[in-house]
Amino acid sequence: MRRRSLLLLVPVVVAAGLALAGRGPAPSELSPVPPAKAERGGKRIGGNPAGAVRIVDGDTLRIGDARIRLHGIDAPERAQSCSDADGRRYRCGEEASAALARLIGDGRPDCAERDRDSYGRSVAICTVGGRDLNRAMVAGGWALAYIRYSRDYEADEAAARRARRGVWQGSFERPDQYRAARRGSRR
């Protein structure tokens, strides 16, 4: 029980630290996206109020035993670094995770499964308080539209890029390319 409580505190502490350091925007600044519903059908996930919510990274969360990959988005990996507008390196993967934690806040994600991935995870559209978390992550610049699987968030990515929000403030390696390079170096 104590370990579960600590796991829930980690994203809150990271988000608070980023906010104090001036790195992360306030939740209201993460995205200009208006609230929406986790629409488009699918099996509901996360309805068990006893299941703890844990952020795995910027595009994956756990609700109880369910591991959920956010549909149509790709966020920097937790260990991934990027460069800001001044060329300084920062841990964009951790910031993406913190952005998702801020969006969820004290809310309870409501997720509609769209598919299952090759790792057996639910691929879902998730909302909190009616706000589409997938869209908000892309609109805030902390995830990219994963057009290999969906074109749902292309316009949100273009707007984030133009406004230089999140990872678009500087330079970064696309998360899929980062993963591919790491897989290639392990061979």
ZILINQUI-V591923 format. One line per field, one symbol per residue. ss: DSSP state (h for helix, s for strand, l for the rest). phi: phi as a letter, one per 40 degrees, with the letter a starting at -180 (. if undefined). psi: psi as a letter, one per 30 degrees, with the letter a starting at -180 (. if undefined). A space follows every 50 residues. Layout:
ss=???
phi=???
psi=???
//
This chain:
ss=lhhhhhhhhhhhhhhhhhhhhlllllhhhllllllllllllllsslllll llsssssllssssllsssssllsssllllllsslllllsslhhhhhhhhh hhhhlllllssssssslllllsssssssllsshhhhhhhlllssslllll lllhhhhhhhhhhllhhhhlslllhhhhhhhhhhhll
phi=.ccccccccdcccccccccccgccccdcccacccdabccgggccbgcccc cccbccacbbbbbgccbbcccgbabdcdccbbbcccgccacccccccccc ccccfccbcbbbcbabcccgccbacbbbfgcccdccccccgcabccccba bdbdcccccccccfcfcccabacddcccccccccccc
psi=eeeeeeeffeeeeeeeeeeefgeklleffekgklklliagalkkkgfjff kkkkkeafgklkjbfkkkkkkgljlklefkllkafggkklifeeeeeeee eeeebgljkjkjkfakafggkkjlkklkgfkjeeeeeeefggllkifffk gegeeeeeeeeefhlbfffbllkkeeeeeeeeeeff.
//
